[in-house]
Amino acid sequence: MLKATVWTRNDCLYCSLAKKELHNRKYQIDERNITSLWSKEDLLKVVPNAKTVPQIFIRGKYIGGYDELMTYFEETTSNYGN
């Protein structure tokens, strides 16, 4: 199964969109919400320059935010299609 780690916070539209996209693509999501169980400091240990959420990792590889996630899927899908 494909795995993704998504750093999120409550009431974050792009976090919700990223999780929905990953779910639709059958990813198992490890959500790390910085407003409940995790802290911003925990996130900054992993992504020192993070200024926003979501921050997304796929199979341990740092992808970035929602826009980068969509670019990642466009690039990986087009690579398989050609």
N, C-alpha and C positions, 0 to 999 in steps of 0.2 A: 504494500500500500504506500502511496505517496504521502509524505509528511511535510507539514509546514508549521513553523512557529510564527505567531503573529502577536506583536506587542500592541496593545490597544489601551483605550480609556473609555469610560462611560460616555454615552451621547456623542459618539464620533461617527459621522456619516461615512467617511472613507474607510474606517475600520469595519463598519458593517458591510460596505460594498466589497471590500477585500475578502472578508470571511465568506460572504455569499458566493463570490466567484470561485474561491478555493473549494467550497462545499460542492458547487455545481460540477467541478472538475474531479470530484471524488478524493480530495485530499483529507487526510486526518489532520485536524488542526489542534495544536497546542497553543491555547490562548493565554497570554500573560498580560492581564489587565493592571495597569499602573495606578488605578484608583481603588483597587481592592487588595488582592493578595500580593502584588508586586509594587515596587516603588519606581519613581523616575530615576533614582540613583541606580537601581538594578538595571534598568534599560541603558543608562549611560555607561555602565561597566561593559556592556556588550556592543553598543553603538555610541562611542564617545561624542560624536557630533550630532546626535539626533536632536532635532528641534520640534519634530512633530511625530504623531503616530497616524497610521500604523507603521511599524517597522517589521519587515517580513523576511523570513529565512525559509528557503526551500531545500530540504535535505541537507541542512547545515550551511548552505551557501547564502550569503547576504544578498537580497534582491533590492531592498529599499522600500519606498512607500507604495501607495496604490498605483500611481502612474507608472512606476518602474515595474510593478507586477504585471500590469497590462502589456507593457512593452515586452517583458520577458515571455509572456504567453504568445504574443504576436510573432516574436522571433523564433521561438521553439516550434510553434505550429507551422510556420512557413518553412522552416528547415526540414520538417518531416514531409511537407507537401511537395517539395521539389525534388 
